[in-house]
Amino acid sequence: MISSPTLADDVRPREVFGWAMYDFANSGYTTVVITAIFNAWFVSTIAANAPWATFAWTAALALSYAAIIVTAPFVGAWADLHAAKKRVLAWTTAGCVLFTAALALPGPGDVALAIVFIALSNFFFGTGENITAAFLPELARGPAMGKVSGWGWSLGYLGGLLSLGLCLAWVSHAQALGQSAAQFVPVTMLITAALFVLASAPTFLLLRERARPRAPAAGNPWRAAYARVGETLKQAVRYRDLRRLLVCIVFYQAGIQTVVALAAIYAQQALGFSTQDTIVLILIVNVTAAVGAFAFGHVQDRLGHITTVALTLVGWIVMTLIAWQSETRSSFWVAANIAGVCLGSSQSAGRALVAYLSPAGRHAEFLGLWGLAVKLSSILGPMTYGAVSWMSGGDHRLAMLGTGGFFLIGLFILYGIDIARGRQAAMAESTT
């Protein structure tokens, strides 16, 4: 499956497997905690379906994303300077695992404790996501970044599938024993944390740190890190297509992050899904997401980056319209599976496109800008949804309809990007 024209000269297939396994490992967190189980548990039980419950959930996520935005430039620049991407990835993995396990502790009424643990676990998850993306340009040749990125994302959704499958098995077993959600939901957090540890082991065993440390500049390291980012932003005219792409990502990812963070809440609040129903739904969606990420990774390299992203955004718009009008579970299943295909493909395509337009030698920093854009969208989208649902007295359908607007804006911005010009600017920087 992996051929030499796809990988960089000194990269072996097993190393790409190790890198992709991190997507497999961390997807359990997003699938179980953010998308399928803990989010709905937080709204329905911890916050007791209070009118502000959905807004509180989105605010907790926004808090963590704001912290990532503040720290990401320093972390990315520090990792580049010290050739320490793998070391930073180990720190963020440990933090996410620890606080994911801690999510087993909050019970009904423990809103503040749950917010602290979700914010901390998501902070470490998001920071690690930025760092692992920075390895991509070192592993794949430029024209094949979409394909290799797709391998990671598709394997990631299989990881989410395994996590949810294990959780579903536990939930079914616990319900057969007569246990309540208050008893079996906390155990799913422990299952997710344990799988993260086990599945990420190949990453740390097989992935190499290719960068070489550079002499640090004199002065405050925080100031130096942000000065480096400031230098990049001042030269933005040279990377205007990358800049426009990042703005595009902010908007269309706002819609994606809304769906990821609120899918289970929408299913339960608007259509009456149970916890077990929701897990089964997300299980199937993970299958379609894995297929979408793998297939579109190949399509992206053949049809072109812009066309591929545009196709996924059209799919997202169709999905939001179907979900908004859904009165039955069957129609919502259709919407959810469209979302699955678009989720895997659009996430993979966006990451690969940013990597393609990034100059060599500053990969962690420029992929950090991608992560920053995604985190900003993770505040904008879910907070908008939470505010609309709160102000409308719990009208989740109206909030879902508004989500479609983010995809429309992203589609409009996308068509002003010139890929050839953006790649030329990146290559020019790489040779200076």
CORPE-V812326 format. One line per field, one symbol per residue. ss: DSSP state (A for helix, B for strand, O for the rest). A space follows every 50 residues. Layout:
ss: ???
//
This chain:
ss: OOOOOOBOOOOOAAAAAAAAAAAAAAAAAAAAAAAAOAAAAAAAAAOOOO OOAAAAAAAAAAAAAAAAAAAAAAAAAAAAAAOOAAAAAAAAAAAAAAAA AAOOOOOOOOAAAAAAAAAAAAAAAAAAAAAAAOOAAAABOAAAAAAAAA AAAAAAAAAAAAAAAAAAAAAAAAAAOOOOAAAAAAAAAAAAAAAAAAAA AAAAAAOOOOOOOOOOOOOOAAAAAAAAAAAAAAOAAAAAAAAAAAAAAA AAAAAAAAAAAAAAAAAAAAAOOOAAAAAAAAAAAAAAAAAAAAAAAAAA AAAOAAAAAAAAAAAAAAAAAAAAAOOOAAAAAAAAAAAAAAAAAAAAAA AAAAAAOOOOOOAAAAAAAAAAAAAAAAAAAAAAAAAAAAAOOOOAAAAA AAAAAAAAAAAAAAOOOOAAAAAAAAAAAAOO
//
